[in-house]
Amino acid sequence: AAVPPGTPVLLDSGVRRGTDVVKALALGATVVGVGKPLFFSLAVGGERGVDKLFEILAEEIRVAMALTGCASLADITGDVVCTR
C-alpha cells in the first residue's frame, strides 16, 4: 500500500552494508537505522570500531550511488532497484 506523502518511513532491520541503505532509500525510507552493526562494532573496536563502521558504510554508499548513476541522495529513487 502507498504511504501518504510526507509520512516519515523508518527502516531498521537487516541493514548490514551500504547497498542495503541505498536500497532502503530507493524504496522510500526516510531514515535507515544500522543498530546491530553499530553495536557489534562498538563491542569489538570501541569508539574506533564505530568510526570504522561509518567509514565503511559511507564508502559502500558512495560506490553504490556511483554504480547506479546517483550524484546525490535525492537521485536515489525506485528506478535504481529491481523489484518483483
N, C-alpha and C positions, 0 to 999 in steps of 0.2 A: 504494500500500500504506500501511496505517496505521503510524504511528510509535508505539512503545510509550510509555505515559505517563511523563513525567519526562525523556524524552530531549531534550536541547537541539537545536534546529534553527536553524542559522545560514544566512542568505541574504546573499550579497554578489555580486550580478551584475545589472547592468541597472538599478540603483536610481538614478534621476535627480531625482525630486521627492517631495514629502511624500505624495502619493497612493500612490506605489509602496511607501512604508514602511507605510502603513495597510493596503494590500492584502496585503503580506507577513505582517504581524502577524495579520490576519484569517484567513489560510490556515495559520497555525500556527507561524510563525517566532518564535523566542525572541529572536534578535538580528538586526538588519538593518544591514549594512555599507554605507557610502557612499564607498568608496575613490576611485573615479575622479573624482567631483565634488570631493572634498576636494583631490586633487592639482591639478586644474585651477584651483580657487580659490586654492590656495597659490601656484601659478605666476603667476597673473595679479595677485593682490592681496596676496600675503604673508599675514601673520597677520590683518590686517583682512579680507582676502578670505575666509579660513576662518571668521572670526566672522560675516561677512555670509551665507555659505552656511548656517550653522546657524540664523541668524535666519530666513532664508527657509524652510528646511525645517520649522522649528518652527511658523511661521505656516501653511504649507501643511497640516501635520498637524492643527493646531487647526481649520482650516476644513473639512477632510475629515471630522474627527470630528464637528463640529457638523452638517454636512450628512447624516451617517449616524446622528445621534442618540446618539453615544457621548460620555458625560460623562467617562470615564476610559479609560486604556489597557486596563484589564480588560474594558471593554464592547466592545472591538473583537473580534468573533467572525466566524465564517464567514458569518453572516447578512447582513453588510454588503457582501458582494461577490457578483456573479453568476458562476457557473462553467458551463461547457458540460456 
